Amino acid sequence: MKNVQSAKSIVAPYGSWKSPISADLIVSETIGLGMIVLDGADTYWIEVRPSEGGRSVIVRRTADGVATDITPQDFNARTRVHEYGGGDFTVHNGTVYFTNFSDQRLYRQLPRAAPEPITSADNKRYADLVIDQLRQRLICVSEDHSGLEREAINTLVSIPLDNNGGIHTLVAGNDFYSSARLSPDGTQLAWLTWNHPNMPWDGTELWVGELDENGFVGRAEYVAGGPNESIFQPVWSPDGVLHFISDRTGWWNLYRWRNEQIEPLAPRKAEFGLPQWQFAMSSYGFATEQSIICWYTQNGGHLAHLNTVTSILTPLDMPYTVMRNIAVDATRAVFVGASATLAPSIVQLDLITNRTQVLRKTSTVTVDSVYLSVPREIEFPTERGLTAYGLFYAPRNPDYRVPGGELPPLIVKSHGGPTSATSGVLNLAIQYWTSRGFAVLDVNYGGSTGYGRAYRERLNGQWGIVDVDDCVNGAKYLVQRGLVDGKRLAITGGSAGGYTTLCALTFRDTFKVGASHFGLSDLATFVYDTHKFESRYLDSLVGPYPERADLYHQRSAINFVDRISCPIIFFQGLEDKIVLPSQAEVLVEALRAKKLPVAYLPFAGEQHGFRRAENIKRALEGELYFYSRILGFELADHIEPVVIDNL
């Protein structure tokens, strides 16, 4: 895509363009949208508000269109189970049940009343809440952190709705549980479980247990899954047939369990499932016994209607290419929808009229489309004769043109996860760069989700190699085609993307500058310092530890500082329990000693990912300031300087 220019455009180098998309605009007017719950005619969802310190607020919208905050100011509806949370609340007949972040207790909030706790302050956490109306209790995941000398214990438990009675363990013995779901008649409970060293996208098991007269699990039956089969989102149909998503064919497809047999529904080389990084993730739901509304990816994202009798899958005409957190009832489907030109929004689809209505936008910001760079999906050759993927954003700002012959600097983005994926939804944080004259390549390196299990497993045993190769080869591909300046290549990433960034800057000489956002620099330290959910993740990505300690040493930037020859800026939350601050601080000190330009921005009160508006702004502007000093261009706006050592 060429930069659209006006007749009166100003001649200025790439990077120095003035943009209407400011950091203040992004953080002050933008929220995050989370889990959606339908309760009768009302719709509930989570809003993450940077302007309120990253507080998660439950919002209710009634059928007449009135939206009201349910969560009081001194509460934050967010669970810390698995640290990544999800499944923070549920609703039944107007009564809300949620986990409060500060104490991790469960609260019940009756209509027009203050929240009251229904669990004790006993170092336990709760997530993935389900109402058992027949027995007047909650069923959920419990994570017990009371043992100081052992890892947390995860179980499925029941909790009385009225706080009158004890908490009872329903299922225990394995390392992890999720997705407890009651059959419509309340007689059966389905759940997912898995054990170390698997992550839920590696292998899970689906079980169904019969509930006795006291509500305890009696006879339990294995349904599907195993160490090499990932099961996602079990759901009972209205007539009591268990459905789920499995990648047994190499693709996450829909199945049902009927008459003790597993039957595929609309099998194809498409992904209906997602990597279960959080609880209560949802990609489909039932409108009727024979009708499923689902989202899948196959040459783009699609919302579709699936007839469970004929297995006919009918795509629905939608302007959205990415849809998540789908909630469905007989008359509507509500989801978070987005596209390259539409920011994520809560969208309601009327299943009778097929009309859509936006209930809530992540941003009230209106940016003229002439400033928006629409991504182009590219395929490029990588190592071993394989193909990798990415989204390429060209610079775009009609107010400027560049001196003849100049090519734009490129920022390569390495997404987190690493079992995740980037998508082409409107992201003002990317447009912040493109509207200032940067090109951006958002890489879906080998290991990313959305291309089938085989592509996802490219990273097995190869983390720090395959992902780095794909980022490097994506940048080289664009340089070879004359689209970007090969002498001004930057790489940036957060979390696992920060690890890839640091490996690329350490073990390759492609990039001239980099930015690590809470990135991992020492794999061996991560094994001992991280939380239970990810504590064995590296077994598959690198190898078992300490048996393959050699690989952990070879792929850790901290051990090869002598190979780093370019400037790096580090951003780190000081309360991060996933990647501890020491991961950045040791490397920063090493670069200072080596006399390389380096900057370090620590943020008090932040965890793994920044939630406060002022810190999101500081990180965004700080990265731009750092690039301007290293790559040598003038800034169009005043930005608070960053202290850069050795410059």
C-alpha positions in Angstrom: 0.0 0.0 0.0 1.4 3.4 -0.9 1.1 6.4 1.4 -1.9 8.5 0.4 -0.7 12.1 -0.1 -2.6 15.4 -0.3 -1.7 18.2 -2.7 -0.3 20.2 0.2 1.6 17.4 1.9 4.8 18.3 3.8 8.2 16.9 2.9 9.6 15.2 6.0 11.5 12.0 6.7 9.8 8.8 7.8 9.4 8.7 11.6 9.1 12.5 12.0 5.5 12.8 10.8 3.0 14.5 13.1 0.0 12.2 13.7 -3.5 12.7 15.0 -3.1 9.3 16.8 -1.4 10.3 20.0 -0.6 8.2 23.0 -3.0 10.4 25.1 -5.8 9.7 22.5 -5.2 5.9 22.8 -5.1 5.5 26.5 -7.7 8.1 27.5 -10.4 6.9 25.2 -9.8 3.2 25.0 -10.9 0.3 27.2 -10.5 -3.5 27.0 -13.5 -5.8 26.5 -13.7 -9.2 28.1 -16.1 -12.0 29.0 -19.8 -11.7 28.0 -22.7 -13.3 29.9 -26.4 -13.3 28.9 -29.0 -13.3 31.6 -32.5 -13.2 30.3 -32.8 -10.1 28.2 -29.8 -8.4 29.9 -26.2 -8.5 28.6 -23.2 -8.3 30.9 -19.6 -7.9 30.0 -16.2 -7.0 31.5 -14.6 -3.6 30.8 -10.9 -3.1 31.5 -10.3 0.6 32.1 -6.8 2.0 31.9 -8.1 5.4 33.1 -9.1 3.7 36.4 -5.8 2.0 37.0 -6.7 -1.0 34.8 -9.7 -1.9 36.9 -12.1 -4.6 35.5 -15.7 -3.5 35.7 -18.8 -5.6 35.2 -21.3 -3.7 33.1 -25.0 -4.6 32.5 -27.0 -3.5 29.5 -30.7 -3.9 29.7 -33.0 -4.7 26.8 -34.0 -1.0 26.5 -30.3 0.0 25.9 -29.4 1.3 29.4 -25.8 0.4 30.4 -24.9 0.5 34.1 -21.7 -0.2 36.0 -22.4 -3.1 38.4 -19.0 -3.3 40.1 -18.6 -0.6 42.8 -15.5 1.7 42.6 -13.5 -0.2 45.3 -13.9 -3.6 43.6 -12.1 -5.1 40.7 -13.7 -8.1 39.0 -10.6 -10.1 38.1 -9.3 -13.5 39.1 -5.7 -14.6 39.3 -6.1 -18.3 38.7 -3.4 -19.3 36.3 -2.3 -15.7 36.7 -4.0 -15.0 33.3 -7.5 -15.3 34.7 -10.6 -15.3 32.7 -14.0 -16.6 33.8 -14.1 -13.8 36.4 -17.9 -13.7 36.9 -21.3 -15.2 36.2 -24.9 -14.0 36.5 -28.2 -15.6 37.4 -31.5 -13.8 37.5 -29.8 -10.4 38.1 -27.5 -11.6 40.9 -23.8 -11.3 40.0 -21.1 -13.6 41.4 -17.5 -12.5 40.8 -13.9 -12.7 42.0 -12.4 -9.6 43.5 -8.8 -8.9 42.5 -7.4 -7.5 45.7 -8.4 -10.4 48.0 -9.4 -13.1 45.4 -12.5 -13.8 47.4 -15.8 -14.7 45.7 -18.6 -12.1 46.1 -22.3 -12.2 45.6 -24.0 -9.0 44.5 -27.7 -8.8 44.6 -29.5 -6.2 42.4 -29.1 -2.7 43.8 -27.0 -4.0 46.7 -23.4 -4.0 47.8 -21.2 -7.1 47.1 -20.9 -9.5 50.0 -18.2 -12.2 50.3 -19.2 -15.9 50.1 -15.7 -17.3 50.5 -13.0 -16.7 53.2 -9.8 -14.8 52.9 -7.7 -18.0 52.9 -5.2 -17.7 50.1 -7.5 -19.5 47.6 -8.5 -18.2 44.2 -11.6 -19.0 42.1 -12.5 -18.9 38.4 -14.7 -20.3 35.7 -18.0 -20.0 37.6 -21.1 -22.0 36.8 -24.5 -21.8 38.6 -26.0 -25.1 39.7 -29.6 -23.8 40.2 -31.0 -27.1 41.3 -28.6 -27.3 44.3 -28.2 -23.5 44.9 -24.5 -23.5 44.5 -21.6 -22.4 42.4 -19.3 -24.9 40.7 -15.9 -23.5 39.8 -12.1 -24.0 39.6 -10.3 -23.5 42.9 -6.6 -22.7 43.1 -5.1 -23.2 46.6 -2.0 -21.2 47.4 -1.9 -21.9 51.1 1.0 -24.3 51.0 4.3 -22.4 51.0 6.4 -25.5 50.2 4.5 -26.8 47.3 2.9 -25.5 44.1 -0.7 -24.5 44.1 -3.4 -27.2 44.1 -6.2 -27.0 41.5 -9.5 -28.6 42.0 -13.2 -28.4 41.0 -15.3 -27.3 44.0 -18.9 -26.4 44.9 -19.7 -23.3 46.9 -23.2 -22.5 48.4 -24.8 -19.4 46.8 -25.9 -18.1 50.2 -22.6 -18.7 52.0 -24.4 -21.1 54.3 -22.3 -24.2 54.3 -18.8 -25.4 53.4 -16.9 -25.6 50.2 -16.8 -29.1 48.9 -14.3 -30.7 46.5 -15.9 -32.3 43.5 -12.9 -33.4 41.4 -9.3 -33.5 42.3 -6.0 -35.3 41.7 -4.8 -33.8 38.4 -2.6 -30.7 38.0 -5.2 -28.6 36.2 -9.0 -28.3 35.6 -11.3 -26.0 33.6 -14.6 -25.7 31.9 -16.9 -27.5 34.4 -20.3 -27.5 32.6 -23.6 -28.8 33.9 -26.0 -30.7 31.7 -29.4 -28.9 31.3 -31.1 -31.3 33.7 -28.4 -30.9 36.3 -27.5 -34.6 36.5 -24.2 -34.6 34.8 -21.0 -32.5 35.0 -18.5 -32.3 32.1 -15.0 -30.9 32.6 -11.5 -30.6 31.1 -8.3 -31.7 32.9 -4.6 -32.0 32.0 -1.3 -32.6 33.7 2.3 -31.3 33.6 4.1 -30.9 31.3 1.2 -30.3 28.9 -0.4 -26.9 28.2 -4.1 -27.1 27.3 -3.4 -26.7 23.6 -1.0 -29.7 23.8 -3.3 -32.2 25.3 -6.4 -32.2 27.6 -9.0 -34.8 28.6 -12.7 -34.4 28.5 -14.6 -36.2 31.3 -18.3 -36.5 32.3 -19.4 -37.4 35.8 -22.8 -38.4 37.1 -24.0 -36.3 40.1 -25.5 -38.1 43.0 -28.4 -36.9 45.2 -26.0 -34.8 47.2 -24.4 -33.2 44.2 -21.1 -35.1 44.4 -19.5 -36.7 41.4 -20.2 -40.4 41.3 -19.3 -42.5 38.3 -17.0 -40.6 35.9 -16.4 -41.5 32.3 -13.5 -40.4 30.0 -14.9 -39.0 26.7 -12.1 -37.7 24.5 -8.6 -36.2 24.5 -5.2 -37.2 25.7 -1.6 -36.1 25.8 -1.6 -35.3 22.1 -5.2 -34.1 21.6 -6.4 -30.7 22.7 -10.1 -30.4 23.7 -11.6 -27.0 23.9 -14.9 -25.6 25.2 -17.3 -28.4 26.1 -20.9 -27.3 25.8 -24.2 -29.1 26.4 -26.9 -28.6 23.8 -30.4 -27.6 25.1 -31.4 -31.2 24.7 -28.5 -32.5 26.8 -26.0 -33.6 24.1 -22.4 -32.8 24.9 -20.4 -30.9 22.2 -16.8 -29.9 22.2 -13.9 -28.9 19.9 -10.9 -31.2 19.3 -7.8 -31.0 17.2 -7.6 -34.8 16.7 -7.4 -34.3 12.9 -4.8 -31.6 13.2 -7.4 -28.9 13.1 -9.7 -27.7 16.0 -13.1 -28.9 14.7 -16.5 -29.4 16.3 -17.7 -32.8 17.6 -20.6 -34.2 19.7 -20.7 -37.1 22.0 -23.9 -39.0 21.5 -24.8 -42.6 22.4 -21.2 -43.2 23.6 -20.0 -42.2 20.1 -18.0 -39.2 19.0 -19.3 -37.6 15.8 -17.6 -34.9 13.8 -19.7 -31.8 12.7 -18.7 -30.1 9.5 -15.1 -31.3 9.4 -12.6 -29.2 7.5 -9.1 -27.7 7.6 -10.2 -24.8 9.7 -9.7 -23.7 13.3 -12.9 -23.4 15.4 -10.9 -23.5 18.7 -8.4 -21.3 20.5 -5.4 -21.8 22.8 -6.9 -21.7 26.3 -4.8 -19.0 27.9 -7.7 -17.9 29.9 -10.8 -19.5 31.4 -14.3 -19.3 29.8 -13.0 -18.6 26.3 -15.8 -19.2 23.8 -16.0 -19.6 20.1 -19.5 -21.0 19.7 -22.9 -21.4 21.4 -26.3 -22.9 20.9 -29.3 -21.0 19.6 -31.5 -24.1 19.5 -31.0 -27.8 19.8 -30.2 -27.9 16.1 -28.5 -24.6 15.6 -25.0 -23.4 16.6 -23.5 -20.0 16.0 -19.7 -20.4 15.7 -16.6 -18.5 14.7 -13.7 -20.1 12.8 -10.6 -19.2 10.8 -10.0 -20.4 7.3 -8.6 -17.9 4.9 -9.7 -15.2 7.3 -12.2 -15.2 10.1 -15.9 -16.1 9.7 -19.0 -16.2 11.8 -21.3 -19.0 10.7 -24.5 -20.9 11.4 -24.1 -24.7 11.8 -27.1 -27.0 11.4 -26.3 -29.9 13.7 -28.7 -32.2 11.8 -27.4 -31.7 8.3 -23.8 -30.5 9.3 -24.3 -27.6 6.8 -22.1 -24.7 7.8 -23.4 -21.4 6.5 -21.1 -18.3 6.8 -23.0 -15.1 7.9 -22.3 -11.8 6.2 -20.4 -9.8 8.8 -18.1 -6.8 8.6 -16.0 -8.4 11.3 -13.0 -10.7 10.7 -12.2 -11.5 14.3 -14.9 -12.5 16.8 -14.3 -13.8 20.4 -16.2 -14.3 23.7 -19.3 -15.5 21.9 -22.5 -15.8 24.0 -25.6 -17.2 22.4 -29.3 -17.7 23.3 -32.4 -18.4 21.2 -32.7 -14.9 19.8 -29.2 -13.3 19.7 -25.5 -13.9 19.6 -23.3 -11.4 21.3 -19.6 -11.2 20.8 -16.5 -9.0 20.6 -16.1 -8.2 16.9 -13.4 -6.3 15.1 -11.8 -5.9 11.7 -8.9 -3.9 10.1 -11.0 -0.8 10.1 -13.3 -1.5 13.0 -12.0 -1.4 16.6 -13.1 -4.2 18.9 -16.7 -3.7 20.0 -19.5 -5.6 21.8 -21.8 -6.6 18.9 -25.2 -8.1 19.1 -26.5 -10.2 16.2 -30.3 -10.6 16.1 -30.8 -14.2 15.0 -34.3 -13.5 13.7 -33.6 -10.4 11.5 -29.8 -11.0 11.0 -29.2 -7.3 12.0 -26.3 -6.3 14.1 -26.1 -3.6 16.7 -22.9 -2.3 18.4 -23.5 -2.2 22.2 -20.1 -0.9 23.3 -16.9 0.2 21.6 -13.4 -0.2 23.0 -12.8 3.4 21.9 -14.8 6.5 21.3 -12.0 7.8 19.2 -12.8 8.6 15.6 -9.8 8.5 13.3 -10.2 9.6 9.7 -9.6 6.4 7.6 -7.0 8.2 5.5 -4.6 7.8 8.4 -5.3 4.1 8.8 -2.9 1.5 7.3 -4.9 -1.6 6.4 -2.7 -4.7 6.8 -1.8 -7.0 4.0 -1.3 -10.7 4.9 2.0 -11.9 3.5 3.6 -15.3 3.1 7.4 -15.5 3.0 10.0 -18.2 2.8 11.7 -19.3 5.9 14.2 -22.0 7.0 13.9 -25.6 5.9 12.0 -24.6 2.8 8.9 -23.7 4.8 6.5 -20.8 4.7 5.7 -18.3 7.5 3.1 -15.6 7.8 2.7 -12.1 8.8 0.7 -8.9 8.5 2.4 -6.0 6.8 1.4 -2.4 7.5 2.8 0.3 5.2 3.3 3.9 6.4 0.2 6.0 5.9 -0.3 9.7 6.5 -1.7 11.9 3.7 -0.2 15.0 5.3 3.4 14.0 4.5 5.7 12.8 1.7 9.3 11.8 2.0 12.4 12.9 0.2 13.0 11.0 -3.0 14.4 7.5 -2.6 13.9 7.2 1.2 12.5 3.9 2.4 10.7 3.6 5.7 12.1 2.1 8.9 10.5 -1.2 9.8 9.3 -2.4 13.2 8.9 -6.2 13.4 6.4 -7.2 16.1 6.8 -10.6 17.8 3.6 -11.5 19.5 3.4 -13.1 23.0 2.2 -16.5 23.9 4.1 -17.9 22.0 1.1 -20.1 21.3 -1.0 -17.2 20.2 -1.5 -15.2 17.0 -1.7 -11.7 15.7 -4.8 -10.6 13.8 -5.5 -7.7 11.5 -8.0 -6.0 13.8 -7.8 -2.2 14.1 -5.1 -1.5 16.6 -4.4 2.1 17.3 -1.1 1.2 18.9 0.1 0.0 15.5 -1.5 2.9 13.7 0.5 5.1 16.1 3.6 3.9 14.3 2.4 3.8 10.7 0.9 7.3 10.9 4.3 8.6 11.9 6.1 7.0 9.0 7.0 3.5 10.2 6.3 0.2 8.4 5.2 -2.6 10.7 5.4 -6.3 10.2 3.3 -8.3 12.7 4.7 -11.9 12.5 2.7 -15.1 13.0 5.9 -17.2 13.3 5.9 -21.0 13.5 4.1 -22.0 16.7 1.3 -19.5 16.2 -2.3 -20.5 16.4 -4.7 -20.4 13.4 -2.8 -22.6 10.9 -3.4 -26.1 12.3 -1.6 -28.2 14.9 1.4 -29.0 12.7 2.2 -25.3 12.3 1.7 -24.8 16.0 4.1 -27.6 16.8 6.9 -26.1 14.7 8.0 -24.4 17.8 8.3 -27.6 19.9 11.9 -27.9 21.0 12.7 -24.9 18.8 11.7 -21.8 20.8 14.3 -19.2 20.3 15.2 -20.6 16.9 12.1 -21.0 14.7 10.4 -17.8 16.0 13.6 -15.8 15.5 14.2 -17.2 12.1 10.7 -16.2 11.0 11.0 -12.7 12.3 14.4 -12.3 10.6 13.2 -13.8 7.3 10.1 -11.6 7.3 12.2 -8.5 7.7 14.6 -9.7 4.9 11.7 -10.5 2.6 10.4 -6.9 2.9 13.9 -5.5 2.4 14.5 -7.6 -0.7 11.3 -6.2 -2.2 12.3 -2.7 -1.6 9.5 -2.0 0.8 11.6 -1.0 3.8 15.0 0.3 4.7 17.4 -2.6 5.6 19.6 -0.3 7.6 16.7 0.8 10.0 15.2 -2.4 11.2 13.7 -2.6 14.7 12.2 -5.5 16.6 9.8 -5.3 19.6 7.7 -7.7 21.6 6.1 -8.4 25.0 6.4 -11.5 27.2 7.2 -14.4 24.9 7.5 -11.8 22.1 10.1 -10.1 24.3 12.0 -13.3 24.5 12.0 -13.6 20.7 13.1 -10.0 20.5 16.0 -10.5 22.9 17.1 -13.7 21.1 17.0 -11.9 17.7 19.1 -9.0 19.0 21.6 -11.4 20.6 22.0 -14.3 18.1 21.4 -12.4 14.9 22.7 -9.2 13.4 19.6 -8.2 11.3 18.1 -5.6 13.6 19.7 -2.2 14.5 17.5 -1.5 17.6 15.0 -3.3 19.8 12.4 -3.0 22.6 11.7 -5.7 25.2 8.4 -5.4 27.0 8.7 -7.7 30.1 10.7 -10.1 28.0 12.4 -13.3 29.1 16.2 -13.2 29.1 17.1 -16.3 31.2 15.2 -19.5 30.5 16.6 -21.4 33.5 15.4 -18.7 35.9 12.0 -18.8 34.4 11.7 -22.5 35.3 12.0 -21.8 39.0 10.5 -18.3 39.2 7.3 -18.5 37.3 3.8 -19.7 38.3 2.3 -23.2 38.2 0.4 -22.8 34.9 3.5 -22.2 32.9 6.1 -23.9 35.1 6.5 -26.8 32.7 5.7 -25.0 29.5 9.3 -25.0 28.4 9.4 -28.8 28.5 7.8 -28.7 25.0 9.2 -25.4 23.8 12.8 -26.1 24.7 13.2 -29.5 26.5 13.0 -31.0 30.0 15.0 -29.3 32.7 17.6 -30.0 34.0 18.2 -32.8 31.6 18.5 -30.3 28.7 20.1 -27.5 30.7 22.5 -27.0 27.8 19.6 -25.8 25.6 18.4 -23.4 28.3 21.8 -21.9 28.5 22.3 -21.7 24.7 19.0 -19.9 24.1 19.2 -17.3 26.9 20.3 -13.8 25.9 21.7 -13.3 29.4 24.5 -15.7 28.8 25.6 -14.1 25.6 25.7 -10.4 26.2 29.0 -10.2 24.3 27.0 -10.9 21.1 24.6 -8.0 21.5 25.8 -5.1 19.4 22.8 -2.8 19.2 20.8 -0.6 21.6 17.8 -2.0 23.5 15.1 -0.4 25.7 13.4 -2.4 28.4 9.9 -2.0 29.9 9.1 -3.9 33.1 6.3 -4.2 35.6 7.8 -4.5 39.1 5.0 -6.8 40.4 5.3 -9.2 37.4 5.0 -12.8 38.7 5.4 -14.4 35.3 8.6 -12.7 34.2 10.3 -11.3 37.2 12.0 -7.8 37.1 15.4 -9.5 37.5 15.0 -10.8 34.0 15.3 -7.3 32.6 17.5 -5.8 35.3 20.4 -8.2 35.0 20.6 -7.6 31.2 20.3 -3.9 31.6 23.3 -3.8 33.9 25.3 -6.0 31.5 24.6 -3.6 28.6 25.5 -0.6 30.7 28.8 -2.3 31.5 29.3 -3.1 27.8 28.8 0.6 26.9 25.9 -0.1 24.6 23.0 2.4 24.5 20.4 1.1 26.9 17.3 2.4 28.7 15.2 0.9 31.4 11.6 1.9 32.4 10.3 0.1 35.4 6.6 0.5 36.4 5.6 0.2 40.1 2.3 -1.6 40.6 2.2 -3.2 37.2 2.2 -6.9 36.5 2.6 -8.9 33.3 1.3 -6.4 30.8 0.5 -2.8 31.6 -3.0 -1.8 32.6 -2.7 1.8 33.8 -3.2 4.6 31.3 -0.1 6.6 32.4 2.1 3.6 32.0 0.8 2.5 28.7 1.4 6.1 27.4 4.9 6.2 28.9 5.8 2.9 27.3 4.5 3.9 23.9 6.1 7.3 23.8 9.3 6.0 25.4 9.8 3.5 22.7 9.3 6.2 20.0 11.7 8.5 21.8 14.3 5.8 22.0 14.0 5.0 18.2 14.3 8.6 17.3 17.6 8.9 19.2 19.0 5.7 17.8 17.7 5.9 14.2 18.3 9.6 13.9 15.1 11.4 13.1 13.4 14.4 14.7 10.2 14.0 16.6 7.1 16.0 15.6 5.8 16.3 19.2 7.4 16.9 22.5 7.8 13.6 24.4 9.2 13.3 27.9 12.8 12.2 27.4 14.0 8.7 28.3 17.3 8.4 30.1 19.6 6.5 27.7 22.9 5.3 29.1 25.9 5.2 26.9 24.4 7.3 24.2 
